[in-house]
Amino acid sequence: MTDKGAALWGHCEDAVGLLDDKSISLIFSSPPYPLLRKKEYGNLDEREYLDWMVRLAETWMPKLASDSSVVLNLGDAWRRGEPTLSLYQERLLIRFEDELGLKLCQRFAW
């Protein structure tokens, strides 16, 4: 915590409840990806992942200030048995706009 604000480190499902409405200027997160090979942290399959992320983002909405930003590091995920990438990132962005009113401002290559 500084005089310019505070950073909160924790599981997003738990941490969001600690915050006041309209108090967040930035959500910066690298959520687990919907990978084909299960990881120790228990990543979800693509359909479950999209539903989880939208439900999670719904909890953010009342906490976001009017001029806030959400930055997500969304890594690539492959389709099982194919040399092609999943379109989960695009599906998530479309759901964020259609269901939550969030808008895509910019993409960054990591």
Backbone as CSV, one residue per row, in Angstrom:
resi,resn,N_x,N_y,N_z,CA_x,CA_y,CA_z,C_x,C_y,C_z
1,MET,0.843,-1.175,0.000,0.000,0.000,0.000,0.890,1.239,0.000
2,THR,0.508,2.189,-0.825,1.207,3.472,-0.860,0.166,4.592,-0.832
3,ASP,0.632,5.827,-0.865,-0.306,6.946,-0.905,-1.025,7.026,-2.249
4,LYS,-0.541,6.278,-3.256,-1.176,6.261,-4.576,-2.167,5.124,-4.735
5,GLY,-2.225,4.211,-3.781,-3.170,3.104,-3.878,-2.627,1.857,-3.229
6,ALA,-3.308,0.762,-3.499,-2.938,-0.516,-2.898,-2.974,-1.607,-3.945
7,ALA,-2.152,-2.606,-3.758,-2.167,-3.811,-4.586,-2.656,-4.947,-3.707
8,LEU,-3.507,-5.774,-4.265,-4.061,-6.900,-3.532,-3.630,-8.174,-4.233
9,TRP,-2.981,-9.052,-3.513,-2.464,-10.307,-4.052,-3.262,-11.438,-3.425
10,GLY,-3.928,-12.231,-4.247,-4.700,-13.339,-3.711,-5.526,-13.992,-4.791
11,HIS,-6.276,-15.003,-4.407,-7.190,-15.648,-5.350,-8.336,-14.694,-5.644
12,CYS,-8.606,-14.479,-6.903,-9.571,-13.453,-7.294,-10.969,-13.715,-6.746
13,GLU,-11.369,-14.965,-6.652,-12.707,-15.260,-6.126,-12.863,-14.781,-4.684
14,ASP,-11.785,-14.830,-3.925,-11.812,-14.401,-2.532,-11.559,-12.903,-2.396
15,ALA,-10.619,-12.404,-3.148,-10.148,-11.029,-2.978,-11.194,-9.992,-3.367
16,VAL,-11.983,-10.257,-4.383,-12.925,-9.241,-4.869,-13.929,-8.830,-3.794
17,GLY,-14.289,-9.738,-2.911,-15.231,-9.420,-1.843,-14.686,-8.458,-0.804
18,LEU,-13.380,-8.265,-0.778,-12.751,-7.356,0.185,-12.746,-5.910,-0.286
19,LEU,-13.167,-5.682,-1.513,-13.035,-4.362,-2.125,-14.350,-3.602,-2.139
20,ASP,-14.249,-2.293,-2.018,-15.423,-1.429,-2.077,-15.886,-1.270,-3.524
21,ASP,-17.169,-1.040,-3.714,-17.695,-0.760,-5.043,-17.064,0.506,-5.606
22,LYS,-16.855,0.495,-6.908,-16.276,1.625,-7.658,-14.876,1.991,-7.200
23,SER,-14.150,1.060,-6.570,-12.842,1.379,-5.997,-11.653,0.881,-6.818
24,ILE,-11.896,0.092,-7.849,-10.791,-0.512,-8.595,-10.490,0.284,-9.857
25,SER,-9.217,0.650,-10.018,-8.765,1.326,-11.232,-8.206,0.335,-12.256
26,LEU,-7.644,-0.774,-11.747,-7.011,-1.739,-12.641,-7.138,-3.144,-12.082
27,ILE,-7.566,-4.049,-12.933,-7.440,-5.482,-12.657,-6.409,-5.992,-13.642
28,PHE,-5.330,-6.535,-13.124,-4.230,-7.060,-13.938,-4.039,-8.502,-13.514
29,SER,-4.357,-9.429,-14.407,-4.363,-10.833,-14.004,-3.847,-11.737,-15.114
30,SER,-3.287,-12.834,-14.690,-2.896,-13.906,-15.600,-3.607,-15.170,-15.134
31,PRO,-4.884,-15.298,-15.502,-5.629,-16.473,-15.045,-5.089,-17.742,-15.693
32,PRO,-5.333,-18.888,-15.077,-4.894,-20.139,-15.702,-5.556,-20.297,-17.068
33,TYR,-4.873,-20.942,-17.975,-5.402,-21.141,-19.328,-6.134,-22.476,-19.404
34,PRO,-7.054,-22.615,-20.356,-7.731,-23.900,-20.544,-6.857,-24.852,-21.365
35,LEU,-5.829,-25.374,-20.751,-4.854,-26.217,-21.440,-5.357,-27.650,-21.591
36,LEU,-4.817,-28.348,-22.571,-5.185,-29.745,-22.780,-4.661,-30.638,-21.666
37,ARG,-3.425,-30.392,-21.241,-2.833,-31.196,-20.169,-3.137,-30.530,-18.829
38,LYS,-3.713,-31.284,-17.943,-4.075,-30.741,-16.639,-2.823,-30.337,-15.865
39,LYS,-2.939,-29.239,-15.183,-1.849,-28.714,-14.358,-2.175,-28.915,-12.888
40,GLU,-1.188,-28.712,-12.059,-1.347,-28.861,-10.617,-2.449,-27.961,-10.062
41,TYR,-2.618,-26.778,-10.653,-3.614,-25.832,-10.164,-5.023,-26.144,-10.666
42,GLY,-5.193,-27.206,-11.451,-6.524,-27.656,-11.820,-7.208,-26.839,-12.896
43,ASN,-6.508,-26.544,-13.982,-7.109,-25.754,-15.053,-8.357,-26.445,-15.636
44,LEU,-9.296,-25.641,-16.082,-10.575,-26.116,-16.597,-10.504,-26.363,-18.100
45,ASP,-11.468,-27.144,-18.622,-11.540,-27.262,-20.078,-12.138,-25.973,-20.633
46,GLU,-12.109,-25.835,-21.938,-12.455,-24.553,-22.567,-13.860,-24.066,-22.211
47,ARG,-14.858,-24.894,-22.300,-16.238,-24.469,-22.024,-16.395,-24.049,-20.563
48,GLU,-15.874,-24.858,-19.648,-15.935,-24.517,-18.224,-15.164,-23.231,-17.936
49,TYR,-14.026,-23.087,-18.605,-13.186,-21.911,-18.424,-13.933,-20.638,-18.798
50,LEU,-14.575,-20.636,-19.957,-15.298,-19.450,-20.406,-16.395,-19.077,-19.418
51,ASP,-17.151,-20.061,-18.963,-18.208,-19.793,-17.979,-17.619,-19.252,-16.679
52,TRP,-16.512,-19.852,-16.210,-15.858,-19.401,-14.984,-15.380,-17.961,-15.117
53,MET,-14.724,-17.645,-16.222,-14.196,-16.287,-16.406,-15.318,-15.258,-16.475
54,VAL,-16.411,-15.576,-17.150,-17.517,-14.627,-17.232,-18.151,-14.436,-15.848
55,ARG,-18.356,-15.528,-15.109,-18.900,-15.418,-13.746,-17.974,-14.578,-12.865
56,LEU,-16.674,-14.808,-13.003,-15.702,-14.046,-12.232,-15.755,-12.567,-12.591
57,ALA,-15.756,-12.263,-13.878,-15.794,-10.872,-14.325,-17.088,-10.183,-13.891
58,GLU,-18.172,-10.926,-13.775,-19.419,-10.346,-13.262,-19.213,-9.776,-11.858
59,THR,-18.402,-10.445,-11.050,-18.154,-9.958,-9.689,-17.286,-8.708,-9.689
60,TRP,-16.516,-8.506,-10.753,-15.674,-7.314,-10.849,-16.487,-6.067,-11.169
61,MET,-17.540,-6.237,-11.936,-18.240,-5.096,-12.515,-18.645,-4.031,-11.489
62,PRO,-19.254,-4.367,-10.363,-19.609,-3.307,-9.411,-18.392,-2.675,-8.739
63,LYS,-17.262,-3.360,-8.770,-16.055,-2.865,-8.100,-15.257,-1.899,-8.965
64,LEU,-15.492,-1.925,-10.288,-14.704,-1.116,-11.212,-15.133,0.341,-11.205
65,ALA,-14.153,1.242,-11.139,-14.415,2.672,-11.300,-14.792,2.929,-12.757
66,SER,-15.386,4.066,-13.028,-15.855,4.350,-14.393,-14.723,4.446,-15.414
67,ASP,-13.516,4.751,-14.969,-12.375,4.891,-15.886,-11.358,3.761,-15.702
68,SER,-11.798,2.620,-15.243,-10.876,1.525,-14.930,-10.540,0.688,-16.163
69,SER,-9.550,-0.168,-15.995,-9.119,-1.084,-17.044,-8.997,-2.495,-16.484
70,VAL,-9.200,-3.461,-17.368,-8.972,-4.867,-17.048,-7.937,-5.370,-18.046
71,VAL,-6.825,-5.877,-17.536,-5.756,-6.411,-18.378,-5.607,-7.886,-18.035
72,LEU,-5.790,-8.739,-19.043,-5.683,-10.181,-18.835,-4.609,-10.758,-19.734
73,ASN,-3.762,-11.581,-19.168,-2.787,-12.341,-19.936,-3.452,-13.673,-20.287
74,LEU,-3.884,-13.803,-21.530,-4.566,-15.010,-21.990,-3.648,-15.758,-22.950
75,GLY,-3.065,-16.835,-22.487,-2.146,-17.605,-23.320,-2.868,-18.482,-24.315
76,ASP,-2.146,-18.879,-25.328,-2.698,-19.772,-26.342,-2.976,-21.149,-25.765
77,ALA,-3.961,-21.805,-26.327,-4.281,-23.191,-25.971,-4.552,-23.938,-27.271
78,TRP,-4.078,-25.157,-27.339,-4.231,-25.972,-28.546,-5.501,-26.800,-28.487
79,ARG,-5.982,-27.192,-29.653,-7.122,-28.105,-29.743,-6.599,-29.532,-29.702
80,ARG,-7.335,-30.370,-28.989,-6.931,-31.770,-28.837,-6.902,-32.472,-30.201
81,GLY,-5.766,-33.127,-30.488,-5.625,-33.913,-31.701,-5.466,-33.115,-32.977
82,GLU,-5.292,-31.803,-32.872,-5.140,-30.964,-34.069,-3.955,-30.017,-33.900
83,PRO,-3.338,-29.643,-34.989,-2.272,-28.645,-34.902,-2.843,-27.233,-35.044
84,THR,-3.944,-26.965,-34.325,-4.614,-25.668,-34.417,-4.865,-25.108,-33.030
85,LEU,-4.961,-23.803,-32.973,-5.191,-23.119,-31.712,-6.682,-23.020,-31.405
86,SER,-7.002,-23.052,-30.126,-8.350,-22.804,-29.644,-8.712,-21.339,-29.878
87,LEU,-9.967,-21.071,-30.068,-10.461,-19.703,-30.201,-11.057,-19.186,-28.899
88,TYR,-10.664,-19.791,-27.769,-11.250,-19.394,-26.489,-11.026,-17.918,-26.180
89,GLN,-9.885,-17.370,-26.580,-9.618,-15.956,-26.300,-10.656,-15.074,-26.987
90,GLU,-10.921,-15.364,-28.246,-11.904,-14.589,-28.994,-13.305,-14.787,-28.408
91,ARG,-13.637,-16.027,-28.063,-14.952,-16.300,-27.468,-15.118,-15.550,-26.142
92,LEU,-14.061,-15.508,-25.348,-14.126,-14.808,-24.076,-14.333,-13.312,-24.293
93,LEU,-13.593,-12.728,-25.215,-13.743,-11.302,-25.490,-15.151,-10.971,-25.977
94,ILE,-15.712,-11.807,-26.819,-17.072,-11.584,-27.316,-18.073,-11.683,-26.169
95,ARG,-17.913,-12.672,-25.310,-18.825,-12.799,-24.159,-18.670,-11.620,-23.208
96,PHE,-17.431,-11.163,-22.986,-17.224,-10.002,-22.120,-17.985,-8.790,-22.659
97,GLU,-17.942,-8.590,-23.960,-18.661,-7.445,-24.524,-20.164,-7.684,-24.522
98,ASP,-20.601,-8.828,-25.020,-22.040,-9.101,-25.142,-22.743,-9.207,-23.796
99,GLU,-22.108,-9.836,-22.821,-22.777,-10.103,-21.553,-22.474,-9.077,-20.464
100,LEU,-21.292,-8.437,-20.540,-20.885,-7.541,-19.465,-20.682,-6.096,-19.905
101,GLY,-20.670,-5.865,-21.211,-20.479,-4.510,-21.709,-19.039,-4.041,-21.719
102,LEU,-18.094,-4.947,-21.454,-16.678,-4.579,-21.514,-16.249,-4.460,-22.971
103,LYS,-15.307,-3.596,-23.233,-14.830,-3.356,-24.599,-13.346,-3.669,-24.698
104,LEU,-12.934,-4.191,-25.842,-11.522,-4.452,-26.110,-10.867,-3.162,-26.571
105,CYS,-9.845,-2.733,-25.837,-9.122,-1.514,-26.193,-7.864,-1.814,-26.996
106,GLN,-7.168,-2.898,-26.628,-5.889,-3.162,-27.259,-5.428,-4.557,-26.927
107,ARG,-4.670,-5.159,-27.827,-4.014,-6.437,-27.572,-2.508,-6.181,-27.440
108,PHE,-1.889,-6.931,-26.567,-0.434,-6.841,-26.390,0.154,-8.221,-26.624
109,ALA,1.278,-8.272,-27.305,1.999,-9.543,-27.454,2.916,-9.692,-26.250
110,TRP,2.836,-10.817,-25.573,3.621,-11.063,-24.368,4.901,-11.764,-24.749
